[in-house]
Amino acid sequence: MTLLKFVGKTCGFVGYVFQYACVTHCTFEYLGDFVMCSGPSMEPTLESNNILFTEHLSPRMQRLRRGDIVIAKSPSNPRQNICKRVTALPGDKVRGQFPRRSQVVPRGHVWLEGDNTSNSSDSRVYGPVPIGLVRSRVVCRVWPLDKISSLTEY
Amino acid sequence: MFLKNMFKSMFFGIPVGLTFLDTFGYVARVEGISMQPVLNPEARDTDYVFLSRWAVRDYNVKRGDVVSLVSPKDPNQKIIKRVVGLQGDVVSTLGYKNQYVKIPEGHCWVEGDHTGHTLDSNTFGPVSLGLLNAKAVAIVWPPSRWQQLEAKLPQHRRPISIANRH
């Protein structure tokens, strides 16, 4: 009888863990999550090992604006995420680095550039990025604690 | 009490369902004629396919797989195509700006089976694997069309050179 009770309790506990895991998954997938960024490409705005709070609603609803900092999947490696600033929207004219000529950002794409112009591999290298790769928009920095700040421009 | 119970079951039920659909897969309706004759062989009846999210969790696709991906031109739209080439392959294109294209790292070349009536890589070029959404595994509706979708590539659409997997 005790064994039965024990099994029942365990199942109940596992069920609870499962339910909360699903709630967590949905929150992180559809509402917002925390991202740790690394690399020099967004200096001086962001430095390595800053933790950012990002929201997933505006990329889903196509509400990206020029100046937003976004997290996107890297076009050349889907397992890697990149953190860049949107500098041009579809229809805008931009100047690439290689080939060095101006081009128009095609429909459904955005132009991403790092703030650290000299040390950033971004759209100037791999061209416009499909909006489908953009995962989230950075809202604020939450770590380190003395540098908590909002990173949106409006 | 009733309201509280209902709220509680919704609070847990909806995320559990969404997580299941996100992780394992879901059934979707195929629209359009771009994958004829495999899908929607006659324009008036539409097929429903099971899209497996689990199969693409590591972005591993094979040449010939039918996959669904987010359209590079319109992020709200999902398209269903067949993978023709993977990174490093050289494909001979049909009406793209270059006759031969070497597929860059992390990209793939997708085409519809219904050549000439499909908007695919021959229009927008290689697509990033990050846009991959799911792999179509089987036709589940109507029952008379029930069948698995196998990976096959017509002889003339094979890539010209196939990259070695490292």
Interface residues (C-beta under 8 A of the other chain):
Chain A: F18 Q19 A21 C22 V23 H25 C26 E29 Y30 Q62 K73 S74 P75 S76 N77 P78 R79 P106 R107 G108 H109 P130 I131 G132 L133
Chain B: F11 F12 I14 P15 V16 L18 T19 F20 D22 Y59 L69 V70 S71 P72 K73 D74 P75 N76 P104 E105 G106 H107 V127 S128 L129 G130 L131 L132
